[in-house]
Amino acid sequence: MVKLNKIYTRTGDDGTSGLVDGSRRAKHDARFEAIGAVDEANSTIGFAIIAITQSDHATALQRVQNDLFDLGADLATPGDDFTPSPMVLRMVPAQAEWLEAQIDTVNAQLSPLTSFILPGGSEAAARVHMARASVRRAERTAAALSGAESVNPAALAYINRLSDYLFVLARALNDGGAGDVLWVPGAGR
């Protein structure tokens, strides 16, 4: 259990922050960029939940928020050993598999896509689209990190799958796709 008695430590006043292994890096380090982007994505999901209220979708997104904390902890643990243990929190393939099951369930209830869609429609769908875009940025930062350092493949799979889940969820919140705003190529010419 986490217990935080004091919120500020002053240890980051020099522009560095600590990782799980005790090492310190610049706050603009690629690993912290990825951790921060995941935190931002988690916040946008919290903003989306407010518009969804009490539903199975809200419950699923709350699970996603917990998974994103796991993902942040995973990213904050450098190294090549991605085996979870009681002392090391790592993403596991089952987390992305759960998202895949959610995607399949939600997508089965949607009308087929006939066009690209614009982010919008209902307020709830628009908020989920904002979260999806934020998750895509988190995915890009995690992928950039993986180009320089080892990143848990289960973490990368999860963040990739999450944006897909948010896409189909936004469509579901747009009356099963009936309220989707369709892209009209060249409409502004």
C-alpha positions as CSV (number, residue, x, y, z in Angstrom):
1,M,0.0,0.0,0.0
2,V,1.2,3.5,-0.8
3,K,1.2,6.0,1.9
4,L,2.2,9.6,1.2
5,N,2.5,11.8,4.2
6,K,4.4,14.6,2.6
7,I,3.6,15.7,-1.0
8,Y,6.7,17.8,-1.7
9,T,10.2,16.5,-1.2
10,R,12.3,19.2,-2.8
11,T,14.5,16.5,-4.4
12,G,13.3,17.6,-7.8
13,D,14.2,21.2,-7.4
14,D,17.4,20.5,-9.4
15,G,15.4,19.4,-12.5
16,T,15.8,15.7,-11.8
17,S,13.4,13.0,-10.7
18,G,13.8,9.5,-9.3
19,L,13.0,6.2,-10.9
20,V,12.0,2.9,-9.1
21,D,15.6,1.6,-9.1
22,G,16.7,4.8,-7.2
23,S,18.5,6.4,-10.2
24,R,17.8,10.0,-11.0
25,R,17.4,11.5,-14.4
26,A,16.5,14.9,-15.9
27,K,12.8,15.5,-15.9
28,H,12.9,16.0,-19.6
29,D,14.5,12.5,-20.1
30,A,12.6,10.3,-22.6
31,R,11.6,7.9,-19.8
32,F,9.9,10.8,-17.9
33,E,8.3,12.1,-21.1
34,A,6.7,8.7,-21.5
35,I,5.6,8.5,-17.9
36,G,4.2,12.0,-18.1
37,A,2.3,11.3,-21.3
38,V,0.7,8.3,-19.7
39,D,-0.3,10.4,-16.7
40,E,-1.8,13.0,-19.0
41,A,-3.7,10.3,-20.9
42,N,-5.0,9.0,-17.5
43,S,-6.3,12.4,-16.7
44,T,-8.1,12.8,-20.0
45,I,-9.8,9.4,-19.3
46,G,-10.9,10.7,-15.9
47,F,-12.4,13.7,-17.7
48,A,-14.3,11.4,-20.1
49,I,-15.7,9.3,-17.2
50,I,-17.5,12.3,-15.9
51,A,-19.6,12.5,-19.1
52,I,-20.3,8.7,-19.1
53,T,-21.5,8.5,-15.5
54,Q,-22.7,5.2,-14.1
55,S,-22.4,2.5,-16.8
56,D,-20.3,-0.5,-17.8
57,H,-18.2,1.8,-19.9
58,A,-17.4,4.0,-16.9
59,T,-16.5,0.9,-14.9
60,A,-14.2,-0.3,-17.8
61,L,-12.5,3.1,-18.0
62,Q,-11.9,3.1,-14.3
63,R,-10.1,-0.2,-14.8
64,V,-8.1,1.4,-17.6
65,Q,-7.1,4.2,-15.2
66,N,-5.7,1.6,-12.8
67,D,-3.9,-0.1,-15.6
68,L,-2.4,3.2,-16.7
69,F,-1.0,3.6,-13.2
70,D,0.5,0.1,-13.6
71,L,1.9,1.2,-17.0
72,G,3.5,4.3,-15.4
73,A,5.1,2.2,-12.7
74,D,6.4,-0.2,-15.4
75,L,7.9,2.7,-17.4
76,A,9.4,4.1,-14.1
77,T,11.3,0.8,-13.7
78,P,14.3,0.7,-16.2
79,G,15.9,-2.6,-17.1
80,D,15.5,-5.6,-19.3
81,D,13.7,-8.0,-16.9
82,F,10.0,-7.5,-17.4
83,T,8.9,-10.3,-15.0
84,P,6.4,-9.0,-12.5
85,S,7.1,-9.8,-8.8
86,P,5.7,-8.6,-5.5
87,M,8.2,-5.8,-5.5
88,V,8.2,-5.0,-9.2
89,L,5.0,-3.9,-11.0
90,R,5.1,-4.9,-14.7
91,M,2.4,-4.9,-17.4
92,V,1.4,-8.4,-18.4
93,P,-0.1,-9.6,-21.7
94,A,-3.5,-10.3,-20.0
95,Q,-4.0,-6.6,-19.6
96,A,-3.9,-6.0,-23.4
97,E,-5.9,-9.1,-23.9
98,W,-8.7,-7.7,-21.7
99,L,-8.7,-4.6,-23.9
100,E,-9.0,-6.8,-27.0
101,A,-12.0,-8.5,-25.5
102,Q,-13.5,-5.1,-24.7
103,I,-12.9,-3.9,-28.3
104,D,-14.5,-7.0,-29.8
105,T,-17.6,-6.7,-27.5
106,V,-18.1,-3.0,-28.2
107,N,-17.3,-3.2,-32.0
108,A,-19.8,-6.0,-32.5
109,Q,-22.6,-3.6,-31.6
110,L,-21.5,-0.9,-34.0
111,S,-22.5,-0.2,-37.6
112,P,-19.6,-0.8,-40.0
113,L,-17.5,2.3,-40.9
114,T,-18.1,3.8,-44.3
115,S,-15.9,6.8,-43.8
116,F,-13.3,8.2,-41.5
117,I,-15.0,10.0,-38.6
118,L,-14.2,13.3,-37.0
119,P,-13.7,13.5,-33.3
120,G,-17.1,14.7,-31.9
121,G,-20.7,13.8,-31.8
122,S,-22.0,13.6,-28.2
123,E,-20.1,15.3,-25.4
124,A,-19.2,11.8,-24.0
125,A,-17.8,10.7,-27.4
126,A,-15.9,13.9,-27.8
127,R,-14.2,13.5,-24.4
128,V,-13.3,9.9,-25.3
129,H,-11.8,11.1,-28.6
130,M,-9.7,13.6,-26.6
131,A,-8.5,10.7,-24.4
132,R,-7.8,8.6,-27.5
133,A,-5.6,11.4,-29.0
134,S,-3.8,11.8,-25.7
135,V,-3.2,8.0,-25.5
136,R,-1.8,8.1,-29.0
137,R,0.7,10.7,-27.8
138,A,1.6,8.5,-24.9
139,E,2.1,5.6,-27.3
140,R,4.5,7.8,-29.4
141,T,6.5,8.7,-26.4
142,A,6.7,5.1,-25.2
143,A,7.7,4.0,-28.7
144,A,10.4,6.7,-28.9
145,L,11.7,5.5,-25.5
146,S,11.8,1.9,-26.8
147,G,14.1,3.1,-29.6
148,A,16.7,4.1,-27.0
149,E,16.1,1.8,-24.0
150,S,14.4,-1.4,-23.2
151,V,10.6,-1.1,-22.7
152,N,8.3,-3.9,-21.7
153,P,6.6,-5.3,-24.9
154,A,3.4,-5.8,-22.9
155,A,3.4,-2.1,-22.0
156,L,3.7,-1.1,-25.6
157,A,1.0,-3.5,-26.7
158,Y,-1.3,-2.2,-24.0
159,I,-1.0,1.5,-24.9
160,N,-1.5,0.6,-28.6
161,R,-4.6,-1.4,-27.9
162,L,-6.0,1.3,-25.6
163,S,-6.3,3.8,-28.4
164,D,-8.2,1.3,-30.4
165,Y,-10.5,0.6,-27.5
166,L,-11.2,4.4,-27.0
167,F,-12.0,4.7,-30.7
168,V,-14.7,2.1,-30.7
169,L,-16.0,3.3,-27.3
170,A,-16.4,6.8,-28.7
171,R,-18.4,5.4,-31.6
172,A,-20.5,3.4,-29.1
173,L,-21.2,6.6,-27.2
174,N,-22.3,8.2,-30.5
175,D,-25.4,6.1,-30.5
176,G,-23.7,3.0,-31.8
177,G,-22.0,5.0,-34.6
178,A,-25.3,6.6,-35.8
179,G,-24.1,9.9,-34.3
180,D,-20.6,9.8,-35.7
181,V,-19.5,12.9,-37.6
182,L,-18.3,11.7,-41.0
183,W,-15.3,13.2,-42.7
184,V,-16.1,14.7,-46.1
185,P,-12.9,14.9,-48.1
186,G,-12.3,18.3,-49.6
187,A,-15.5,19.7,-48.1
188,G,-13.8,23.1,-47.3
189,R,-12.4,23.7,-50.7
